[in-house]
Each structure stands twice: as structure tokens, then as C-alpha cells.
Amino acid sequence: MLSSEQKATLDDYVNIGHRSTPGWLWQSAAYITALLGMKQIEDGLQGNLGEIGVWQGRYLFLLGLLSRENEKVAGIDSFVHSPDPEGFARRVENRFNLDASTAGKLTLIKEDSTKLTPEKIRQNVEGDFRLFSVDGGHLAHEVLSDAALVSQMMVPGGIMILDDILNSTCPGVIEGTLDFLRSPQGSQFAPFCLVGNKLMVTDKASADHYRNYLLHVIQENKDASIFRDTAQTISDFPEGVYPKLCGSDLIVVTWSGDYLISDNGGPVLIRTKVCDMHEMDSPEVQLPSVVSLFERSAAVAG
Ligand SMILES: C[S@@+](CC[C@H](N)C(=O)[O-])C[C@H]1O[C@@H](n2cnc3c(N)ncnc32)[C@H](O)[C@@H]1O
């Protein structure tokens, strides 16, 4: 399991800490990622954690906080879009090295991901991955290439997280994601959750396991702000019927208080369905501790 210090840092990072690292991350995606990462640990799943498209490490650091002592973290970025490639890379490395639970775990591969092979990446981390985020180039061929690359390095039960599928500024991600899921390699994988603009995908044999886990957590915690709207949406569908993507049932987390922290650190409200800007500070839209919610749900599941 994670140490108690690591759990405290993880809780803080999901709730507030991620705001101080520039980048793109919806809070609901951070929350669900933390739950799934802890679930993998509870299941005894071993593997490294990685990301293509690091920027300044906002999401990668969350993955780092979900790693065990013997697991490594790989960050891949050519820093092509960065105004200060060396500064960005140094900041990410310093961030990892300053925290006891992530120190010494990170390898940054400063290369074009579309030119990498699984062997080259494995050389850096000694082994395959249980969590991997694809958030590099957003053109269709880049997403397809990155997803195909990552799919060759996932352990059974590993989760690939594809970013920006519903971001209207980069429609190529829709095309690349579908091209991947419909390819012979990609059709071994099934999407099971859409949250905060991230599509969670795993091998077909494991999709029910994670879907059922999320359903259990949502049902057990339907009074928590993050799950209230989602639980209602699920109950609005006929029993057992869910939104589908490429033939696979999806748990779509529709948290009304979701927000994205802009690159300059200010919150930008994304969903206005229930939540107004002034509600951002309301306890109603503040999330319960992800670690306590995980532990309570595990205790209930027995
Ligand atoms: C949207 S940003 C990633 C945001 C980041 N995941 C976060 O948590 O804030 C996309 C990143 O992908 C990188 N990138 C774009 N094309 C790439 C490529 N072909 N290979 C490696 N990195 C690439 C860019 O340099 C940029 O840092």
C-alpha cells in the first residue's frame, strides 16, 4: 500500500495541490485517477506509471504519487510546445525529487514519442506499465501512434488514459482515438470511463472489473458532490443501460462542479449545469478526501 505520508500528499494534491503546477487537469479526472490507481494497488497489480505529454508535470506528478516504492515513472515529452524546454524539464525533475514518495523514480525521455519504440522506453523503467496517460501530440496520426505504442507496454489490468477526446479545439484526438480503438491492436482494449475529458481504457478482460468498481463507489457515495449528478444520470437510464463507445459501456462522470485550472493558475469553470462561479468556494462543491472515500468503499465492499 501507499505510506501514510504519501496518502496525505495524494489527498492534498487531488484537492488543491494540483492547482500550483501549471498545466491542464480537470479535478474530477484527478479524483477518479487516484481511485483507480489505489484500486490497482489493492488488487496487487504491479507496474510502472507513465505519460506522453508532460508539459510541467501536473498530471504526471499525480501518477507519481500513486506509485509504490518499487515502481518507476516515465515522462515523455519533446517539449516542442514549451517556451523553455530545459526549465520545464528541470522543474518536473525537481518536483519529483523534492517529495520523499516520488524521489528517484522519474525518468524523463526528452524525445518525439512518435519515434520511440516499446524497447527504448522499457530500457528506462525496466518493465511495463499499469497506468499510462496519452497527452502528447493532438493530431490524429500522433494520437494513433502514441496509443498504439503504449498499448504494447500495458500489463494485464493496466489502464491507458487518453486525454482531450471531447476538447473542441483538437478534433484530431477524436479521430486518432477511434482509429486506435478500431485497429486490430486497439480492439483488444475497451473504454470503460469518461471523466474530465479523459477516456479510460483497459484490456477487454479487465473492463468489467473497473466499471463495476466505479459503479460501486458511485452508488456508495451518491451524496458526495462529485458523484451526485453521475448517480442521477445513471438512474435516468433504464437499469443496466449505459452510454457506449465502440461497443463498450462507459461510466460517464458528470460532476457539476468540475473545473479546469488554467495555465496561469486561475480556475476556469467548465460545467455550468448546476454550479455558478461563486459556488466554487462552497463546501458543496469541495470534494471529500479521496483516500478516505477509497478506504470506506473498500471496507463496505469487504
Ligand atoms: C497538453 S500538453 C500536456 C499537458 C500535461 N499532461 C499536464 O498535465 O498539464 C501536451 C504536451 O505534449 C508535448 N508533445 C507534443 N507533441 C509531442 C511529441 N510528438 N512527442 C512528445 N511530446 C509531444 C508538448 O511538448 C506538450 O508539453
The ligand as a Gaussian input file, in Angstrom:
#p B3LYP/6-31G(d) Opt

LIG

0 1
 C       -1.376000      19.398000     -23.443000
 S        0.302000      19.320000     -23.064000
 C        0.322000      18.097000     -21.801000
 C       -0.304000      18.547000     -20.506000
 C        0.109000      17.730000     -19.315000
 N       -0.279000      16.334000     -19.433000
 C       -0.395000      18.289000     -17.997000
 O       -0.606000      17.505000     -17.052000
 O       -0.563000      19.515000     -17.888000
 C        0.970000      18.456000     -24.429000
 C        2.466000      18.177000     -24.330000
 O        2.780000      17.243000     -25.359000
 C        4.069000      17.525000     -25.886000
 N        4.170000      16.946000     -27.229000
 C        3.510000      17.311000     -28.355000
 N        3.869000      16.528000     -29.394000
 C        4.764000      15.629000     -28.900000
 C        5.518000      14.555000     -29.468000
 N        5.376000      14.198000     -30.773000
 N        6.351000      13.853000     -28.681000
 C        6.495000      14.158000     -27.370000
 N        5.815000      15.171000     -26.773000
 C        4.965000      15.893000     -27.533000
 C        4.162000      19.024000     -25.834000
 O        5.526000      19.461000     -25.775000
 C        3.389000      19.375000     -24.559000
 O        4.243000      19.522000     -23.458000

